[in-house]
């Protein structure tokens, strides 16, 4: 457990009506609630009241503190909570920074310093916003609520836009795969009690680790070698989308190898450039004949999860490809026995005669030939019933077969 001394810095308007003992009591009450949030989320840090001072300087916080990543101490540093004068009667405009001494600074405009038992929503907001800024001090991807709306400006299928407000968070693919961030205070501001604040595993690991800037990461996936797995020999296009300037740029494209592997370069100089748009995410789109266009949004959080939670130095992800819908083949019509047109002339029925073995043997000579002709007539009749565009040709064949049959009949009569 790391214990951090805390110094409060107040504009006199925030505490002007309070005695010294009241100010100290209320500072401790604030930190007690703050530490409850940390304890509830298994954060191994504790904020301990050290002192408060009054500072009525007109300097803005950004003029006093820095956000640059200088050589910050990883242990034994203080937190400063700097409460500026509110200009509209509420608390607002929370930010984070670092003092050159190495102290972590959380600052905001406050209306007042509330009594510990206060149920005023503004008091809860002070606690929540300071937790939000506290987390910012240990993570560097910028605001998570940036991922509430990202426009796919590539004008290509599939459309990978993210619009939580319009589609609902449960219908956005990236968010469905990252549900743990739904209630994280870096995204969800719709909470009303300290017990509703849920810090995600990644942010918890970053806060509990030895991290105060990207350079403190022990390892990070090679941003010049991001691996994508698809169907073999798929076309892959990687887009950088810049919502601020309303433009999209292809940063990589190619064909996956026979194993379905493709890798691309994120195209930034180092990981400190991944903290905000347009470099914090990439849109990856995949195409292959016989498959629907598919794609995936990859954000810096995906790379951080691989690094911090899985200790990986290479980020790999697969993109599912769905087969195109097969055309609907209509059922074949039911097969029925064809109607064979009657032969003309109809063979007469021979009257019975007494057995004549010699004659029967002679008739047997023609039986195979007769069977062949009758079989061919049957086949020709079947085609005649189903193949409409060959009926003229089939009629000629039927005439020839009819003549053969008559010839056989005449030969039989002479026996």
C-alpha positions in Angstrom: 0.0 0.0 0.0 1.5 3.4 -1.1 0.5 6.3 1.2 0.5 9.7 -0.4 0.4 12.9 1.7 -2.2 15.4 0.4 -2.0 19.1 0.4 -5.2 21.1 -0.3 -4.8 24.5 -1.9 -7.9 26.7 -1.6 -8.9 30.0 -3.1 -10.1 32.0 0.0 -13.7 32.2 -1.5 -14.0 28.4 -1.1 -13.4 28.4 2.6 -14.0 32.0 3.7 -16.8 31.2 6.1 -15.0 28.3 7.9 -12.7 28.1 10.9 -9.4 26.4 10.7 -10.7 23.2 12.5 -13.7 23.0 10.2 -11.5 23.2 7.1 -9.3 20.4 8.4 -12.3 18.3 9.3 -13.9 18.7 5.9 -10.6 18.0 4.1 -10.3 14.7 6.0 -14.0 13.9 5.3 -13.4 14.4 1.6 -10.4 12.1 1.7 -12.3 9.5 3.6 -14.9 9.2 0.8 -12.2 9.4 -1.8 -10.3 6.5 -0.1 -13.5 4.5 0.1 -13.6 4.6 -3.7 -10.0 3.4 -3.9 -10.6 0.6 -1.4 -13.8 -0.6 -3.1 -11.8 -1.0 -6.3 -8.7 -2.7 -4.8 -6.5 0.3 -5.4 -3.3 0.0 -3.4 -2.9 3.7 -2.7 -4.1 5.8 0.2 -4.4 9.6 0.4 -3.6 11.1 3.8 -4.3 14.7 4.8 -1.1 16.7 5.4 -2.0 20.4 5.3 -4.0 23.1 3.5 -2.9 26.5 2.3 -4.7 29.5 0.9 -3.7 30.8 -2.5 -5.6 33.6 -4.1 -3.3 33.8 -7.1 -5.1 34.7 -10.4 -2.9 32.3 -12.3 -4.8 29.5 -14.0 -3.9 26.0 -13.1 -2.4 25.4 -16.5 0.0 28.2 -15.8 1.2 26.6 -12.6 1.4 23.0 -13.5 2.7 20.9 -16.4 1.4 17.9 -18.3 4.8 17.2 -19.8 6.4 13.8 -19.1 9.5 14.8 -17.2 11.4 12.5 -14.9 8.6 11.8 -12.3 9.4 9.9 -9.1 7.6 6.6 -8.9 7.4 6.5 -5.1 7.1 9.0 -2.2 5.3 11.7 -4.0 2.5 13.9 -2.8 -1.0 14.7 -4.2 -2.2 18.3 -4.3 -5.9 19.1 -4.6 -6.1 22.7 -5.8 -9.6 24.3 -5.6 -10.0 27.4 -7.6 -12.8 30.0 -7.2 -16.0 29.0 -8.9 -17.5 31.5 -11.2 -21.0 30.1 -11.5 -21.9 28.7 -8.0 -21.1 25.1 -8.9 -18.0 22.9 -9.1 -16.6 22.3 -12.6 -13.6 22.2 -15.0 -11.5 19.5 -13.3 -8.1 18.7 -14.7 -4.9 17.0 -13.8 -1.2 18.0 -13.9 2.2 17.6 -12.3 4.2 20.0 -10.2 7.9 20.2 -10.9 8.5 18.8 -7.4 7.0 15.6 -8.7 3.6 16.0 -6.9 0.5 14.9 -8.7 -2.0 17.8 -9.0 -5.8 17.5 -9.2 -7.5 20.8 -9.7 -11.0 22.1 -10.2 -13.2 25.2 -9.6 -15.1 24.6 -6.4 -18.1 26.4 -5.1 -17.4 25.5 -1.5 -15.7 22.9 0.8 -18.6 20.7 2.0 -19.3 19.1 5.4 -18.5 15.4 5.3 -22.2 14.4 5.8 -23.4 16.5 2.9 -25.7 14.9 0.3 -25.4 17.8 -2.1 -25.0 16.5 -5.6 -22.2 19.1 -6.1 -20.3 17.5 -3.3 -20.5 14.0 -5.0 -19.4 15.7 -8.2 -16.3 17.0 -6.5 -15.4 13.5 -5.3 -16.2 11.8 -8.6 -14.3 14.4 -10.8 -11.2 14.2 -8.5 -11.3 10.3 -8.9 -11.5 10.8 -12.6 -8.5 13.1 -12.6 -6.7 10.8 -10.2 -7.0 8.0 -12.7 -5.8 10.3 -15.5 -2.6 10.7 -13.6 -1.7 7.0 -14.2 -3.1 6.5 -17.7 -2.3 8.3 -20.8 -4.8 7.5 -23.6 -6.8 10.6 -22.9 -10.6 10.6 -22.4 -12.3 7.2 -22.7 -15.6 9.0 -23.6 -13.9 9.9 -26.9 -15.0 6.4 -27.9 -18.7 7.4 -27.6 -18.6 8.8 -31.1 -16.1 8.1 -33.8 -16.9 8.8 -37.4 -15.7 6.4 -40.1 -14.8 9.0 -42.8 -13.3 6.4 -45.2 -16.6 6.2 -47.2 -16.0 2.4 -47.7 -17.7 -0.7 -46.5 -18.1 -1.8 -43.8 -19.0 1.4 -41.9 -17.1 1.2 -38.5 -18.5 4.4 -37.0 -19.1 4.4 -33.3 -22.2 6.3 -32.1 -23.2 5.3 -28.6 -25.9 7.9 -28.3 -27.7 6.9 -31.4 -27.1 3.1 -31.6 -26.9 2.4 -27.8 -23.8 1.1 -26.2 -25.0 -2.5 -26.3 -25.1 -2.4 -30.2 -21.6 -1.0 -30.8 -19.1 -3.8 -31.5 -16.1 -2.2 -29.8 -18.1 -1.6 -26.7 -19.7 -5.0 -26.7 -16.1 -6.4 -26.6 -15.1 -4.0 -23.8 -18.1 -4.0 -21.5 -15.9 -3.6 -18.4 -15.5 0.1 -19.3 -19.2 0.8 -19.2 -19.1 1.9 -15.5 -15.5 3.1 -15.4 -15.3 6.7 -14.2 -13.2 7.5 -17.3 -16.4 6.9 -19.3 -19.5 6.7 -17.2 -20.5 10.0 -15.6 -24.1 8.8 -14.8 -23.4 7.6 -11.3 -24.8 9.1 -8.1 -23.0 7.3 -5.2 -19.4 6.4 -4.5 -20.4 2.7 -4.5 -21.4 3.1 -8.2 -17.9 3.9 -9.3 -16.2 0.9 -10.8 -12.6 1.1 -12.0 -11.7 -1.3 -14.8 -9.0 -4.0 -14.6 -6.7 -2.1 -16.9 -6.9 1.2 -15.1 -6.6 -0.6 -11.7 -3.4 -2.3 -12.9 -2.0 1.0 -14.2 -2.8 2.8 -10.9 -1.3 0.0 -8.8 1.8 -0.4 -10.9 4.9 1.8 -11.3 3.4 4.0 -14.0 3.2 7.8 -14.2 3.8 8.2 -17.9 4.1 6.0 -21.0 7.8 5.7 -20.7 7.3 3.8 -17.4 5.7 0.9 -19.2 8.0 -2.1 -18.9 6.8 -3.3 -22.3 4.5 -2.2 -25.0 3.3 -4.0 -28.2 5.5 -3.1 -31.2 3.5 -0.3 -32.8 5.3 -1.0 -36.1 4.2 -4.6 -36.2 0.5 -5.0 -35.4 -0.7 -8.5 -36.4 -4.1 -9.2 -38.0 -5.4 -12.7 -38.8 -8.0 -13.2 -41.5 -8.9 -15.7 -44.2 -5.8 -16.4 -46.4 -5.2 -14.0 -49.3 -7.7 -11.4 -48.1 -7.3 -7.7 -49.0 -6.7 -5.6 -45.9 -6.9 -1.8 -45.7 -6.0 0.2 -42.5 -7.4 3.7 -42.1 -6.5 6.6 -39.9 -9.7 8.7 -39.3 -9.4 12.3 -38.2 -12.8 13.6 -37.0 -11.5 17.0 -36.1 -10.3 17.7 -39.7 -13.1 15.6 -41.3 -10.7 13.3 -43.2 -9.5 9.8 -43.4 -6.2 8.4 -44.7 -5.0 4.9 -45.7 -1.9 4.1 -43.7 -1.5 0.5 -44.9 -2.9 -2.0 -47.3 -2.0 -5.4 -48.7 -2.9 -9.1 -48.9 -2.8 -11.5 -46.0 -0.5 -14.5 -46.5 -1.4 -18.1 -47.1 -1.8 -18.4 -43.3 -4.1 -15.4 -43.1 -1.5 -13.2 -41.4 -1.1 -9.5 -42.2 0.9 -6.9 -40.2 0.9 -3.1 -40.3 2.7 -0.1 -38.9 0.6 2.2 -36.7 2.7 5.1 -38.2 3.6 7.1 -35.1 7.0 7.9 -33.7 6.4 6.6 -30.2 3.6 5.6 -27.9 3.2 9.1 -26.4 1.5 10.1 -29.7 -1.2 7.5 -29.1 -3.0 9.5 -26.4 -5.6 11.3 -28.5 -7.3 11.5 -31.9 -6.5 10.8 -34.6 -3.7 8.5 -33.5 -5.3 6.6 -30.7 -7.2 4.2 -33.0 -7.2 2.6 -36.4 -10.0 1.2 -38.6 -9.0 -2.2 -40.2 -11.2 -3.4 -43.1 -11.0 -6.8 -44.8 -12.2 -8.0 -48.2 -12.3 -11.4 -50.0 -14.3 -12.8 -52.8 -17.2 -14.9 -51.5 -17.2 -13.1 -48.1 -18.9 -10.0 -46.8 -16.7 -6.9 -46.1 -15.7 -7.0 -42.5 -13.6 -4.9 -40.1 -12.5 -3.9 -36.6 -11.8 -0.8 -34.6 -8.4 -1.1 -32.7 -7.9 1.4 -30.0 -4.8 2.1 -27.8 -6.7 0.5 -24.9 -6.5 -2.8 -26.8 -2.7 -2.4 -27.0 -2.5 -1.5 -23.4 -4.5 -4.5 -22.3 -2.1 -6.7 -24.3 0.9 -5.1 -22.6 -0.3 -4.5 -19.0 -2.7 -7.4 -18.4 -1.1 -10.0 -20.7 2.5 -8.9 -20.8 2.7 -9.2 -24.6 5.1 -7.3 -26.8 3.2 -8.1 -30.0 -0.5 -7.2 -30.4 -2.5 -9.7 -32.5 -6.2 -9.9 -33.2 -8.4 -11.8 -35.6 -11.2 -10.4 -37.8 -14.1 -12.7 -38.5 -15.3 -12.9 -42.1 -18.8 -14.0 -42.9 -19.7 -15.9 -46.1 -21.9 -14.2 -48.6 -25.5 -15.5 -48.5 -25.9 -18.3 -51.0 -28.5 -17.7 -53.8 -31.8 -19.3 -53.1 -32.3 -22.2 -55.5 -36.0 -22.9 -56.2 -37.3 -26.4 -55.6 -37.4 -28.6 -58.6 -40.9 -29.3 -59.9 -42.3 -32.7 -58.9 -41.2 -35.5 -61.3 -44.2 -37.3 -62.9 -44.3 -40.0 -65.4 -44.3 -38.4 -68.9 -47.3 -38.9 -71.1 -46.0 -40.9 -74.1 -47.8 -39.9 -77.3 -49.5 -42.9 -78.9 -47.7 -44.5 -81.8 -49.3 -44.5 -85.2 -50.2 -47.1 -86.3 -51.1 -49.0 -83.2 -49.8 -52.5 -83.3 -52.6 -55.0 -83.9 -53.2 -57.8 -81.4 -52.3 -61.1 -82.9 -54.8 -63.9 -82.5 -53.6 -66.8 -80.4 -52.3 -69.7 -82.4 -51.2 -73.2 -81.4 -47.7 -73.5 -80.3 -45.2 -73.6 -83.1 -41.7 -73.9 -81.6 -39.9 -73.3 -84.9 -41.8 -70.0 -85.5 -41.2 -68.9 -81.9 -37.5 -69.4 -82.3 -37.6 -67.2 -85.4 -39.5 -64.5 -83.6 -36.9 -64.5 -80.8 -34.3 -63.3 -83.4 -36.1 -60.0 -83.5 -36.8 -59.6 -79.8 -33.5 -57.7 -78.9 -33.9 -55.4 -81.9 -37.6 -54.8 -80.9 -36.6 -54.1 -77.3 -33.9 -51.6 -78.5 -36.3 -49.7 -80.7 -39.1 -49.6 -78.0 -36.6 -48.4 -75.4 -35.4 -45.6 -77.7 -39.0 -44.6 -78.4 -39.6 -44.3 -74.7 -36.5 -42.1 -74.2 -37.5 -40.0 -77.1 -41.0 -39.6 -75.8 -39.7 -38.5 -72.4 -37.5 -35.8 -74.0 -40.4 -34.7 -76.1 -42.4 -34.0 -72.9 -39.8 -31.9 -71.2 -37.4 -30.3 -73.8 -39.6 -27.9 -75.6 -36.9 -26.4 -77.8 -36.0 -29.8 -79.4 -39.5 -31.0 -80.4 -39.0 -30.7 -84.1 -35.8 -32.7 -84.0 -37.5 -35.3 -81.7 -40.4 -35.6 -84.1 -38.0 -36.6 -86.9 -36.4 -39.2 -84.7 -39.8 -40.6 -83.7 -40.6 -41.0 -87.4 -37.4 -43.0 -88.1 -38.1 -45.2 -85.0 -41.7 -45.7 -86.2 -40.5 -46.9 -89.6 -38.1 -49.3 -87.9 -40.9 -50.7 -85.8 -43.1 -51.2 -88.8 -40.3 -53.0 -90.6 -39.8 -55.4 -87.7 -43.6 -55.9 -87.6 -43.7 -56.8 -91.3 -40.9 -59.2 -90.9 -42.6 -61.0 -88.0 -45.8 -61.3 -90.1 -44.0 -63.2 -92.9 -42.6 -65.9 -90.5 
